[in-house]
Amino acid sequence: MALTGCSLSVPLLGGEKMSLSIEDIIYPGYEKVIQGQGMTNAKGRRSDLRATFLVQFPVELTDQQRSEVYTILQHCTYH
């Protein structure tokens, strides 16, 4: 999911849930800002909710998994 994007159900502060679709590559410490869903500020307006992701990558891969990852990533361009 971290490399391919995903859809998540995010619990909001008021108790409701929001569906969140992420197209980016998610890395440890990745932050997604959800506008207007944070705490109410002194002016009575809702601030932004910031979700920080904790991502764990596998420590070991089988030969087949390693081959599949290589095949996927060999066409990527790094800047």
C-alpha positions as CSV (number, residue, x, y, z in Angstrom):
1,M,0.0,0.0,0.0
2,A,2.8,2.4,0.8
3,L,4.2,2.2,-2.7
4,T,0.9,2.0,-4.7
5,G,-1.5,4.4,-2.9
6,C,-4.6,3.4,-1.0
7,S,-7.9,4.4,0.4
8,L,-8.4,4.7,4.2
9,S,-11.2,5.3,6.6
10,V,-10.0,8.1,8.9
11,P,-11.7,8.7,12.3
12,L,-12.4,12.4,12.7
13,L,-12.5,14.4,16.0
14,G,-16.3,14.6,16.0
15,G,-16.7,10.8,15.9
16,E,-17.5,10.5,12.2
17,K,-15.3,8.8,9.7
18,M,-14.0,10.2,6.4
19,S,-12.8,8.2,3.4
20,L,-9.3,9.4,2.3
21,S,-7.7,8.4,-1.0
22,I,-3.9,8.8,-1.2
23,E,-2.2,8.6,-4.6
24,D,1.3,9.5,-3.3
25,I,4.0,7.1,-2.2
26,I,3.7,6.9,1.6
27,Y,7.0,6.9,3.5
28,P,7.8,6.9,7.2
29,G,6.8,10.3,8.6
30,Y,4.6,11.2,5.5
31,E,2.0,13.8,6.5
32,K,-1.4,14.3,5.0
33,V,-3.3,17.5,5.7
34,I,-7.1,17.2,5.9
35,Q,-8.4,20.8,5.6
36,G,-11.0,22.0,8.1
37,Q,-11.2,18.8,10.1
38,G,-8.9,19.7,13.1
39,M,-9.5,21.4,16.4
40,T,-11.7,24.5,16.6
41,N,-9.4,27.5,17.0
42,A,-10.0,30.7,19.1
43,K,-12.0,32.3,16.2
44,G,-14.4,29.3,16.2
45,R,-13.2,27.9,12.9
46,R,-11.9,24.4,12.4
47,S,-8.2,24.1,11.8
48,D,-6.6,21.4,9.6
49,L,-6.1,17.9,10.8
50,R,-2.6,16.5,10.2
51,A,-2.2,12.7,9.9
52,T,1.3,11.4,10.1
53,F,1.9,7.9,8.8
54,L,4.0,5.2,10.5
55,V,5.2,2.8,7.8
56,Q,7.0,-0.4,8.3
57,F,8.8,-2.0,5.4
58,P,9.7,-5.7,5.4
59,V,13.1,-6.6,6.7
60,E,13.4,-9.7,4.5
61,L,12.1,-10.6,1.0
62,T,11.9,-14.0,-0.7
63,D,13.7,-14.2,-4.0
64,Q,10.4,-14.0,-5.8
65,Q,9.3,-10.9,-3.9
66,R,12.7,-9.3,-4.6
67,S,12.3,-10.1,-8.3
68,E,8.8,-8.6,-8.4
69,V,10.0,-5.4,-6.6
70,Y,12.9,-5.1,-9.0
71,T,10.6,-5.5,-12.0
72,I,8.2,-2.8,-10.7
73,L,10.9,-0.3,-9.8
74,Q,13.3,-0.6,-12.8
75,H,11.0,1.7,-14.8
76,C,10.9,4.4,-12.1
77,T,12.8,7.7,-12.6
78,Y,14.3,9.3,-9.5
79,H,14.9,13.1,-9.4
